[in-house]
């Protein structure tokens, strides 16, 4: 029986790295995708291998279609048939109100967060679909509670990109439900990861945590547990669904 194979985009840090480590512990061969930080990606791979797992790192920018195609072809050649995709790669930019955003910023956000996820999902479906000769599989999209609350005053563009991911999750789930593929999403709340520094406020979690019903920020490992549950047989009748990992927010 072939070892299950998982691809996690943006897996060199944060939620992606935590998910890669957990997948390795659960017996998956792990493809750790990254854009620039080779050292961080290699550290994730080495941690998986050190525990007896199988992993590799592949550089690819999900905002570039050619990179995505090469990423999947590399995985095919080196790890075998894809079992699971985690669409985790995502970016945000400096906290800003909408009236100050330019089109270039919006294009960057939507190319990575939305179009990148669509293209990765497309390539996964081509490989997993029982209608196309595959053996089925699972896709988990990493959305955000921002899709529900809107990101006003800070990240309306990021929040809107995650709203698109929510809709894609529902639509794609219905489209491939009879082809052996389940598509679900997690919506993290305020999580302790490096992404907040990209928005110009590394300490954002501590600033807002008292407004969260549980009065704390979340950990990347808590989100990873939800992702891996959605990919497991324990979630075999769940598709087009969402798990909020947000402390009640």
Backbone as JSON, one array per atom type, in Angstrom:
{
  "sequence": "XXXXXXXXXXXXXXXXXXXXXXXXXXXXXXXXXXXXXXXXXXXXXXXXXXXXXXXXXXXXXXXXXXXXXXXXXXXXXXXXXXXXXXXXXXXXXXXXXXXXXXXXXXXXXXXXXXXXXXXXXXXXXXXXXXXXXXXXXXXXXXXXXXXXXXXXXXXXXXXXXXXXXXXXXXXXXXXXXXXXXXXXXXXXXXXXXXXXXXXXXXXXXXXXXXXXXXXXXXXXXXXXXXXXXXXXXXXXXXXXXXXXXXXXX",
  "N": [[0.85, -1.2, 0.0], [0.59, 2.16, -0.93], [2.3, 4.87, 0.6], [0.51, 7.58, 2.02], [0.35, 10.8, 0.45], [1.02, 14.18, 0.95], [0.6, 17.57, 0.07], [1.56, 20.7, 1.14], [1.06, 24.02, 0.88], [3.03, 26.96, 1.3], [4.55, 26.13, 3.56], [6.76, 26.56, 5.17], [6.71, 27.91, 7.52], [4.77, 28.94, 10.42], [1.29, 28.12, 10.38], [1.36, 26.35, 8.22], [3.85, 25.01, 8.52], [3.45, 23.78, 11.02], [1.39, 22.06, 10.33], [2.65, 20.44, 8.45], [4.55, 19.11, 10.06], [2.85, 17.68, 11.77], [1.49, 16.09, 9.91], [3.6, 14.53, 9.0], [4.12, 13.07, 11.33], [1.84, 11.58, 11.35], [2.18, 9.78, 9.36], [2.24, 10.55, 6.68], [3.88, 11.14, 3.54], [5.52, 14.09, 2.99], [5.26, 17.05, 1.14], [6.83, 19.98, 1.33], [6.09, 23.08, 0.54], [7.53, 26.2, -0.41], [8.4, 29.71, -0.79], [10.65, 31.59, -0.67], [12.24, 31.16, 1.65], [14.44, 28.99, 2.06], [15.99, 27.81, 4.08], [14.27, 27.68, 6.3], [12.29, 25.97, 5.29], [13.81, 23.66, 4.84], [14.43, 23.07, 7.47], [11.97, 22.24, 8.48], [11.56, 19.95, 6.9], [13.79, 18.42, 7.74], [13.14, 18.02, 10.42], [10.93, 16.35, 10.19], [12.06, 14.12, 8.92], [13.9, 13.37, 10.84], [12.33, 12.12, 12.67], [11.77, 9.78, 11.5], [10.18, 10.06, 9.28], [9.1, 10.91, 5.88], [9.98, 13.43, 3.64], [10.1, 16.36, 1.56], [11.35, 19.48, 0.27], [10.06, 22.0, -1.84], [10.56, 24.7, -3.89], [8.3, 27.15, -4.94], [6.21, 29.61, -6.3], [2.96, 30.16, -5.6], [1.44, 32.02, -6.88], [2.19, 32.05, -9.46], [1.43, 30.43, -12.32], [2.98, 28.59, -13.83], [4.92, 27.85, -11.96], [3.35, 26.46, -10.13], [2.5, 24.26, -11.65], [4.98, 23.03, -12.13], [5.65, 22.43, -9.47], [3.71, 20.46, -8.77], [4.37, 18.5, -10.67], [6.93, 17.84, -9.84], [6.38, 16.75, -7.35], [4.86, 14.52, -8.19], [6.84, 12.99, -9.43], [8.68, 12.45, -7.41], [7.43, 11.75, -4.99], [5.06, 10.4, -5.55], [1.59, 9.38, -6.02], [-0.74, 11.9, -5.3], [-2.42, 12.45, -2.25], [-3.52, 14.33, -0.52], [-4.19, 17.84, -0.32], [-3.23, 20.87, 1.11], [-4.23, 24.01, 0.99], [-2.56, 26.44, 1.96], [-0.84, 28.61, 1.62], [-0.58, 32.07, 1.87], [-0.86, 35.65, 1.86], [-0.54, 38.86, 3.45], [-0.63, 42.44, 3.56], [0.71, 45.65, 4.56], [-1.14, 47.09, 7.2], [-4.04, 48.87, 6.41], [-6.44, 51.27, 5.29], [-9.15, 50.97, 2.93], [-9.32, 53.15, 1.15], [-6.74, 53.86, 0.67], [-5.5, 51.86, -0.72], [-3.84, 50.48, -3.56], [-4.16, 49.24, -6.97], [-2.15, 47.45, -7.55], [-1.4, 46.33, -5.12], [-3.79, 44.96, -4.48], [-3.84, 43.12, -6.58], [-1.59, 41.56, -5.96], [-2.36, 40.39, -3.51], [-4.7, 38.95, -4.25], [-3.77, 37.3, -6.31], [-2.03, 35.5, -5.02], [-3.54, 34.55, -2.74], [-6.07, 33.81, -3.7], [-6.19, 33.1, -6.6], [-3.91, 31.49, -6.68], [-4.67, 29.44, -4.9], [-6.83, 28.38, -6.32], [-5.55, 27.37, -8.64], [-3.81, 25.47, -7.56], [-5.71, 23.75, -6.43], [-6.96, 22.93, -8.78], [-4.91, 21.42, -10.05], [-4.64, 19.42, -8.14], [-7.17, 18.18, -8.22], [-7.11, 17.12, -10.81], [-5.38, 15.03, -10.41], [-6.45, 13.52, -8.31], [-9.15, 12.9, -8.81], [-11.59, 10.4, -9.24], [-12.94, 10.18, -11.57], [-11.1, 10.85, -13.39], [-9.21, 8.94, -13.32], [-7.93, 8.86, -10.88], [-7.53, 8.13, -7.31], [-9.1, 9.37, -5.47], [-9.25, 11.71, -2.67], [-8.32, 14.44, -0.45], [-8.95, 17.91, 0.1], [-7.98, 20.72, 1.91], [-8.72, 23.98, 2.54], [-7.14, 26.86, 3.76], [-8.74, 29.26, 5.22], [-10.01, 32.13, 6.81], [-11.15, 33.66, 9.82], [-11.47, 36.25, 9.27], [-12.88, 36.37, 6.9], [-15.48, 36.35, 7.7], [-15.7, 38.5, 9.46], [-14.62, 40.71, 8.21], [-12.32, 42.43, 8.32], [-12.06, 45.21, 8.67], [-10.58, 48.46, 8.41], [-8.03, 47.51, 8.48], [-7.39, 45.11, 6.89], [-9.16, 44.72, 4.6], [-8.89, 43.8, 2.03], [-7.44, 41.36, 2.28], [-9.27, 39.95, 3.9], [-11.41, 39.81, 2.12], [-10.29, 38.22, 0.14], [-10.21, 35.83, 1.46], [-12.89, 35.38, 1.79], [-13.53, 34.72, -0.82], [-12.23, 32.28, -0.94], [-13.79, 30.8, 0.84], [-16.19, 30.6, -0.63], [-15.26, 29.22, -2.89], [-14.58, 26.81, -1.65], [-17.1, 25.72, -0.95], [-18.35, 25.52, -3.48], [-16.53, 23.94, -5.04], [-16.46, 21.64, -3.5], [-19.03, 20.56, -3.93], [-18.81, 20.11, -6.64], [-16.94, 18.05, -6.96], [-17.72, 16.01, -5.31], [-18.76, 13.52, -6.01], [-16.6, 12.31, -7.04], [-14.79, 11.21, -5.39], [-13.42, 13.06, -3.86], [-13.01, 15.14, -1.1], [-13.68, 18.43, 0.01], [-12.85, 20.86, 2.2], [-12.66, 23.49, 4.71], [-10.62, 25.36, 7.02], [-11.05, 27.98, 9.36], [-8.98, 29.99, 10.72], [-8.63, 32.02, 13.65], [-7.23, 34.66, 15.44], [-3.97, 34.0, 15.42], [-0.87, 33.0, 16.78], [1.51, 33.67, 14.71], [4.08, 34.43, 12.24], [2.93, 36.03, 10.33], [1.66, 38.35, 11.08], [3.62, 40.26, 11.39], [4.11, 40.93, 8.77], [2.07, 42.63, 8.25], [2.83, 44.81, 9.61], [2.58, 44.85, 12.35], [3.81, 43.11, 14.61], [3.08, 42.34, 17.16], [0.33, 42.0, 17.19], [-1.5, 39.97, 17.97], [-1.41, 39.9, 20.78], [-2.39, 42.41, 21.28], [-5.08, 42.32, 20.53], [-6.2, 40.17, 21.83], [-7.78, 40.2, 24.15], [-10.27, 40.82, 23.28], [-11.25, 38.55, 22.28], [-13.43, 35.83, 22.88], [-12.29, 33.61, 24.33], [-10.13, 34.83, 25.39], [-7.46, 34.67, 24.54], [-4.77, 34.25, 22.16], [-4.52, 31.95, 19.39], [-2.71, 28.86, 18.73], [-0.49, 27.72, 16.18], [-0.37, 24.97, 16.03], [-2.84, 24.16, 16.95], [-4.53, 24.81, 14.88], [-3.48, 23.17, 12.92], [-4.2, 20.65, 13.88], [-6.97, 20.64, 13.4], [-6.99, 20.82, 10.6], [-5.77, 18.37, 9.86], [-7.6, 16.6, 10.93], [-9.83, 17.06, 9.28], [-8.86, 15.95, 6.96], [-8.78, 13.33, 7.58], [-10.08, 9.93, 7.95], [-11.95, 10.09, 9.88], [-13.47, 12.25, 9.3], [-15.04, 11.54, 7.19], [-17.58, 11.96, 6.09], [-17.82, 14.6, 5.73], [-17.91, 17.4, 3.75], [-17.44, 20.44, 1.97], [-17.53, 21.94, 4.25], [-16.81, 23.9, 7.26], [-14.38, 24.52, 9.73], [-14.09, 26.5, 12.4], [-11.37, 27.88, 14.02], [-10.95, 29.64, 16.38], [-11.24, 30.62, 18.95], [-13.8, 31.31, 19.71], [-14.46, 33.61, 18.45]],
  "CA": [[0.0, 0.0, 0.0], [1.42, 3.35, -1.03], [2.24, 5.87, 1.66], [-0.25, 8.76, 1.6], [1.2, 11.94, 0.08], [0.36, 15.46, 1.2], [1.26, 18.82, -0.34], [1.14, 21.85, 1.94], [1.66, 25.23, 0.34], [3.44, 27.9, 2.34], [4.75, 25.27, 4.73], [8.05, 26.76, 5.84], [6.52, 28.58, 8.81], [3.41, 29.13, 10.89], [0.31, 27.03, 10.3], [1.83, 25.36, 7.25], [4.91, 24.2, 9.12], [2.85, 22.94, 12.06], [0.62, 21.02, 9.65], [3.62, 19.53, 7.85], [5.11, 18.29, 11.12], [1.81, 16.75, 12.23], [1.25, 15.12, 8.83], [4.71, 13.6, 9.04], [3.9, 12.18, 12.47], [0.69, 10.71, 11.05], [2.55, 8.81, 8.34], [2.24, 11.07, 5.32], [5.05, 11.71, 2.87], [5.15, 15.5, 3.01], [5.9, 18.03, 0.27], [6.87, 21.29, 1.99], [6.26, 24.14, -0.44], [7.94, 27.5, 0.12], [8.73, 30.65, -1.86], [12.02, 32.09, -0.58], [13.01, 30.79, 2.84], [14.87, 27.6, 1.93], [16.48, 27.31, 5.36], [13.12, 27.34, 7.14], [11.66, 24.78, 4.71], [14.68, 22.53, 5.11], [14.32, 22.75, 8.9], [10.73, 21.45, 8.62], [11.84, 18.63, 6.3], [14.73, 17.7, 8.61], [12.42, 17.62, 11.64], [10.09, 15.2, 9.83], [12.96, 12.99, 8.63], [14.52, 12.97, 12.1], [11.38, 11.25, 13.38], [11.53, 8.61, 10.68], [9.25, 10.35, 8.21], [9.59, 11.2, 4.53], [9.58, 14.79, 3.28], [10.98, 17.13, 0.68], [10.98, 20.88, 0.11], [10.03, 22.44, -3.24], [10.31, 26.14, -4.03], [7.35, 27.51, -5.99], [5.31, 30.71, -5.96], [1.63, 29.73, -6.07], [0.85, 33.08, -7.7], [2.69, 31.86, -10.83], [0.87, 29.15, -12.77], [4.06, 27.69, -14.22], [5.53, 27.33, -10.73], [2.44, 25.47, -9.55], [2.56, 23.05, -12.47], [6.27, 22.39, -11.82], [5.55, 21.91, -8.11], [2.96, 19.21, -8.8], [5.12, 17.51, -11.44], [8.04, 17.4, -8.98], [5.78, 15.86, -6.37], [4.51, 13.27, -8.88], [8.04, 12.22, -9.74], [9.49, 12.1, -6.25], [6.65, 11.19, -3.87], [3.99, 9.53, -6.02], [0.22, 9.88, -6.18], [-1.17, 12.85, -4.27], [-3.55, 12.07, -1.41], [-4.12, 15.48, 0.17], [-3.66, 19.18, -0.56], [-3.59, 21.93, 2.04], [-4.02, 25.33, 0.39], [-2.25, 27.28, 3.11], [-0.07, 29.8, 1.26], [-1.36, 33.31, 1.86], [-0.11, 36.85, 2.23], [-1.23, 40.13, 3.7], [0.3, 43.56, 3.48], [0.62, 46.66, 5.62], [-2.48, 47.49, 7.64], [-4.39, 50.04, 5.6], [-7.84, 51.43, 4.91], [-9.36, 50.73, 1.5], [-9.1, 54.32, 0.29], [-5.3, 54.01, 0.42], [-4.98, 50.68, -1.42], [-3.75, 50.59, -5.01], [-4.5, 48.01, -7.68], [-1.02, 46.51, -7.5], [-1.53, 45.6, -3.86], [-4.92, 44.05, -4.6], [-3.44, 42.04, -7.46], [-0.68, 40.68, -5.23], [-3.14, 39.63, -2.52], [-5.62, 38.0, -4.88], [-3.01, 36.31, -7.09], [-1.54, 34.45, -4.12], [-4.53, 33.98, -1.84], [-7.23, 33.26, -4.42], [-5.86, 32.4, -7.84], [-2.98, 30.42, -6.33], [-5.42, 28.32, -4.33], [-7.61, 27.77, -7.4], [-4.68, 26.61, -9.53], [-3.38, 24.29, -6.81], [-6.86, 22.85, -6.36], [-7.13, 22.36, -10.12], [-3.92, 20.38, -10.26], [-4.95, 18.32, -7.23], [-8.34, 17.47, -8.74], [-6.67, 16.35, -11.97], [-4.67, 13.84, -9.94], [-7.23, 12.75, -7.34], [-10.52, 12.58, -9.25], [-11.83, 9.05, -9.72], [-13.42, 10.31, -12.95], [-9.92, 11.08, -14.23], [-8.26, 7.86, -13.07], [-7.32, 8.95, -9.56], [-8.06, 7.3, -6.23], [-9.76, 10.22, -4.49], [-8.36, 12.43, -1.77], [-8.91, 15.53, 0.3], [-8.39, 19.26, 0.02], [-8.37, 21.64, 2.97], [-8.33, 25.36, 2.29], [-6.97, 27.66, 4.97], [-9.42, 30.54, 5.08], [-9.76, 32.98, 7.98], [-12.32, 34.29, 10.42], [-11.59, 37.55, 8.6], [-13.89, 36.29, 5.85], [-16.77, 36.62, 8.33], [-15.73, 39.77, 10.19], [-14.41, 41.77, 7.23], [-10.99, 43.05, 8.33], [-12.18, 46.66, 8.46], [-9.55, 49.34, 8.92], [-6.72, 46.87, 8.43], [-7.13, 44.14, 5.83], [-10.38, 44.39, 3.86], [-8.49, 43.02, 0.85], [-7.13, 40.0, 2.76], [-10.53, 39.33, 4.33], [-12.19, 39.51, 0.92], [-9.68, 37.08, -0.53], [-10.61, 34.62, 2.2], [-14.29, 35.18, 1.43], [-13.51, 33.98, -2.09], [-11.84, 30.9, -0.62], [-14.97, 30.15, 1.42], [-17.11, 30.27, -1.72], [-14.63, 28.15, -3.67], [-14.68, 25.58, -0.88], [-18.47, 25.21, -1.09], [-18.62, 25.17, -4.87], [-15.7, 22.83, -5.48], [-16.89, 20.45, -2.77], [-20.17, 19.99, -4.64], [-18.39, 19.73, -7.99], [-16.13, 16.82, -6.99], [-18.18, 15.12, -4.25], [-18.97, 12.18, -6.54], [-15.34, 11.89, -7.66], [-13.89, 10.73, -4.35], [-12.64, 14.17, -3.28], [-13.68, 16.0, -0.12], [-13.1, 19.76, 0.08], [-13.28, 21.57, 3.4], [-11.8, 24.62, 5.06], [-10.51, 25.84, 8.39], [-11.0, 29.44, 9.47], [-8.27, 30.4, 11.94], [-8.81, 33.37, 14.17], [-5.97, 35.36, 15.68], [-3.03, 32.94, 15.73], [0.53, 33.44, 16.94], [2.4, 33.33, 13.6], [4.86, 35.57, 11.77], [2.23, 36.79, 9.3], [1.27, 39.67, 11.6], [4.73, 41.19, 11.12], [3.96, 41.39, 7.39], [1.12, 43.73, 8.28], [3.43, 45.92, 10.32], [2.29, 44.81, 13.79], [4.18, 41.77, 15.06], [2.42, 42.03, 18.43], [-1.12, 42.18, 17.02], [-2.28, 38.98, 18.72], [-1.52, 40.33, 22.17], [-3.22, 43.62, 21.34], [-6.52, 42.06, 20.34], [-6.64, 38.9, 22.43], [-8.8, 40.38, 25.19], [-11.57, 40.93, 22.62], [-11.62, 37.19, 21.89], [-14.12, 35.22, 24.02], [-11.41, 32.78, 25.13], [-9.12, 35.73, 25.97], [-6.09, 34.33, 24.17], [-4.53, 33.92, 20.77], [-4.38, 30.53, 19.12], [-1.41, 28.34, 18.32], [-0.51, 27.09, 14.86], [-0.61, 23.53, 16.2], [-4.28, 23.96, 17.13], [-5.11, 24.85, 13.54], [-2.99, 21.97, 12.24], [-5.02, 19.51, 14.32], [-8.24, 20.71, 12.68], [-6.72, 20.5, 9.2], [-5.52, 16.95, 9.7], [-8.86, 15.89, 11.19], [-10.66, 17.16, 8.08], [-8.31, 15.07, 5.95], [-8.79, 11.96, 8.08], [-11.29, 9.13, 7.76], [-12.94, 10.49, 10.9], [-14.31, 13.3, 8.69], [-15.35, 10.96, 5.88], [-18.87, 12.42, 5.55], [-17.8, 16.07, 5.75], [-17.35, 18.11, 2.61], [-18.04, 21.77, 1.87], [-17.76, 22.4, 5.62], [-15.82, 24.8, 7.83], [-14.07, 24.43, 11.15], [-13.52, 27.75, 12.92], [-10.39, 27.69, 15.1], [-10.89, 31.09, 16.59], [-11.47, 31.0, 20.33], [-15.16, 31.84, 19.91], [-14.62, 34.88, 17.73]],
  "C": [[0.88, 1.25, 0.0], [1.21, 4.29, 0.15], [1.42, 7.07, 1.19], [0.68, 9.96, 1.42], [0.42, 13.23, 0.27], [1.23, 16.61, 0.7], [0.68, 19.95, 0.5], [1.84, 23.08, 1.38], [1.97, 26.19, 1.48], [3.76, 27.21, 3.64], [6.07, 25.47, 5.46], [7.9, 27.41, 7.21], [5.06, 28.53, 9.21], [2.53, 27.9, 10.8], [0.76, 25.95, 9.33], [2.88, 24.45, 7.81], [4.35, 23.27, 10.19], [2.07, 21.79, 11.45], [1.55, 19.99, 9.03], [4.19, 18.58, 8.91], [4.1, 17.25, 11.61], [1.52, 15.69, 11.18], [2.36, 14.08, 8.8], [4.56, 12.59, 10.17], [2.79, 11.17, 12.19], [0.95, 9.77, 9.86], [2.49, 9.26, 6.9], [3.66, 11.33, 4.83], [4.68, 13.15, 2.58], [5.95, 16.31, 2.0], [5.73, 19.4, 0.9], [7.13, 22.35, 0.92], [6.65, 25.44, 0.25], [8.25, 28.41, -1.06], [10.2, 31.04, -1.8], [12.86, 31.49, 0.54], [13.39, 29.31, 2.82], [15.31, 27.02, 3.28], [15.32, 26.87, 6.26], [12.43, 26.08, 6.61], [12.49, 23.53, 4.99], [14.6, 22.11, 6.58], [13.06, 21.92, 9.17], [10.95, 20.04, 8.08], [12.73, 17.81, 7.23], [14.05, 17.22, 9.89], [11.54, 16.4, 11.38], [10.96, 13.95, 9.64], [13.59, 12.46, 9.92], [13.63, 12.04, 12.92], [11.01, 10.02, 12.56], [10.58, 8.82, 9.53], [9.92, 10.63, 6.88], [9.09, 12.58, 4.13], [10.57, 15.38, 2.3], [10.46, 18.56, 0.59], [11.06, 21.25, -1.37], [9.69, 23.92, -3.28], [9.35, 26.37, -5.19], [6.46, 28.63, -5.46], [3.93, 30.37, -6.5], [0.94, 30.79, -6.9], [1.27, 32.97, -9.16], [2.27, 30.48, -11.31], [1.95, 28.14, -13.14], [4.76, 27.08, -13.02], [4.66, 26.24, -10.12], [2.5, 24.16, -10.33], [3.87, 22.3, -12.2], [6.27, 21.76, -10.43], [4.85, 20.54, -8.1], [3.71, 18.12, -9.58], [6.3, 16.98, -10.64], [7.53, 16.43, -7.93], [5.45, 14.5, -6.99], [5.74, 12.38, -9.01], [8.73, 11.69, -8.5], [8.72, 11.46, -5.1], [5.53, 10.27, -4.31], [2.64, 10.2, -6.0], [-0.22, 10.74, -5.0], [-2.43, 12.36, -3.56], [-4.29, 13.27, -0.86], [-3.41, 16.77, -0.21], [-4.14, 20.1, 0.56], [-3.22, 23.26, 1.39], [-3.8, 26.34, 1.52], [-1.55, 28.59, 2.74], [-0.97, 31.03, 1.2], [-0.51, 34.47, 2.33], [-1.07, 37.94, 2.67], [-0.18, 41.21, 3.67], [0.0, 44.56, 4.59], [-0.83, 47.01, 5.95], [-2.84, 48.83, 6.99], [-5.9, 50.07, 5.38], [-7.95, 51.33, 3.39], [-9.02, 51.95, 0.65], [-7.63, 54.54, -0.05], [-4.69, 52.84, -0.36], [-4.93, 50.93, -2.93], [-4.0, 49.22, -5.65], [-3.39, 46.98, -7.6], [-1.07, 45.68, -6.22], [-2.64, 44.55, -3.96], [-4.57, 42.86, -5.49], [-2.52, 41.06, -6.76], [-1.45, 39.78, -4.26], [-3.98, 38.56, -3.2], [-4.9, 36.96, -5.73], [-2.54, 35.17, -6.19], [-2.69, 33.76, -3.39], [-5.68, 33.29, -2.55], [-6.81, 32.45, -5.63], [-4.88, 31.27, -7.57], [-3.69, 29.2, -5.78], [-6.25, 27.61, -5.39], [-6.72, 26.87, -8.27], [-4.15, 25.36, -8.83], [-4.51, 23.27, -6.71], [-7.11, 22.18, -7.71], [-6.18, 21.2, -10.36], [-4.17, 19.17, -9.36], [-6.13, 17.5, -7.74], [-7.95, 16.61, -9.93], [-6.03, 15.03, -11.55], [-5.53, 12.94, -9.06], [-8.54, 12.21, -7.89], [-10.64, 11.15, -9.77], [-12.35, 9.07, -11.16], [-12.27, 10.49, -13.92], [-8.83, 10.04, -13.96], [-7.58, 7.9, -11.72], [-8.01, 8.08, -8.53], [-8.78, 8.12, -5.16], [-8.75, 10.92, -3.6], [-9.09, 13.55, -1.06], [-8.19, 16.84, 0.07], [-8.89, 20.04, 1.23], [-7.82, 23.02, 2.62], [-8.2, 26.1, 3.62], [-7.55, 29.04, 4.69], [-9.06, 31.4, 6.3], [-11.09, 33.46, 8.52], [-12.53, 35.68, 9.83], [-12.65, 37.54, 7.51], [-15.29, 36.58, 6.4], [-16.84, 38.01, 8.94], [-15.3, 40.97, 9.35], [-13.08, 42.49, 7.23], [-10.99, 44.56, 8.23], [-11.06, 47.44, 9.13], [-8.15, 48.76, 8.83], [-6.5, 46.08, 7.15], [-8.41, 43.76, 5.09], [-10.04, 43.54, 2.63], [-8.19, 41.57, 1.22], [-8.41, 39.27, 3.15], [-11.38, 38.94, 3.12], [-11.61, 38.33, 0.15], [-10.07, 35.78, 0.16], [-12.1, 34.35, 2.02], [-14.41, 34.41, 0.12], [-13.14, 32.52, -1.85], [-13.01, 30.14, 0.0], [-15.93, 29.7, 0.31], [-16.56, 29.15, -2.59], [-14.75, 26.81, -2.96], [-16.05, 24.93, -1.06], [-18.72, 24.71, -2.51], [-17.83, 23.97, -5.34], [-16.09, 21.54, -4.78], [-18.05, 19.77, -3.48], [-19.76, 19.44, -6.01], [-17.69, 18.38, -8.02], [-16.57, 15.79, -5.95], [-18.37, 13.68, -4.74], [-17.74, 11.64, -7.26], [-14.31, 11.49, -6.61], [-13.07, 11.8, -3.67], [-13.51, 14.95, -2.31], [-12.93, 17.33, -0.04], [-13.69, 20.5, 1.27], [-12.34, 22.73, 3.69], [-11.73, 24.8, 6.57], [-10.47, 27.36, 8.33], [-10.29, 29.79, 10.77], [-8.69, 31.8, 12.35], [-7.45, 34.03, 14.31], [-4.97, 34.34, 16.22], [-1.63, 33.53, 15.85], [1.38, 32.9, 15.79], [3.1, 34.61, 13.14], [4.1, 36.46, 10.79], [1.86, 38.19, 9.77], [2.37, 40.71, 11.37], [4.65, 41.74, 9.71], [2.99, 42.57, 7.3], [1.6, 44.92, 9.07], [3.18, 45.92, 11.82], [2.54, 43.39, 14.32], [3.44, 41.36, 16.34], [0.9, 42.1, 18.38], [-1.93, 41.21, 17.86], [-2.48, 39.44, 20.16], [-2.37, 41.58, 22.32], [-4.7, 43.29, 21.33], [-7.05, 40.88, 21.14], [-7.74, 39.07, 23.48], [-10.2, 40.55, 24.59], [-12.08, 39.57, 22.14], [-12.31, 36.52, 23.08], [-13.23, 34.36, 24.9], [-10.24, 33.55, 25.74], [-7.68, 35.3, 25.69], [-5.99, 34.14, 22.67], [-4.39, 32.42, 20.61], [-2.97, 30.15, 18.73], [-1.54, 27.65, 16.97], [-0.84, 25.6, 14.96], [-2.11, 23.22, 16.37], [-5.0, 23.97, 15.79], [-4.72, 23.59, 12.76], [-3.83, 20.75, 12.61], [-6.37, 19.49, 13.58], [-8.07, 20.34, 11.21], [-6.57, 18.99, 9.01], [-6.76, 16.11, 10.03], [-9.75, 15.91, 9.95], [-10.16, 16.24, 6.97], [-8.42, 13.59, 6.34], [-10.1, 11.24, 7.77], [-12.37, 9.48, 8.79], [-13.89, 11.56, 10.36], [-14.85, 12.84, 7.35], [-16.66, 11.43, 5.27], [-18.96, 13.95, 5.57], [-17.15, 16.6, 4.49], [-18.13, 19.42, 2.46], [-18.28, 22.39, 3.24], [-16.59, 23.23, 6.13], [-15.63, 24.5, 9.3], [-13.42, 25.75, 11.56], [-12.61, 27.43, 14.1], [-10.05, 29.09, 15.58], [-11.21, 31.54, 18.02], [-12.84, 31.62, 20.6], [-15.44, 33.1, 19.17], [-15.58, 34.74, 16.56]]
}
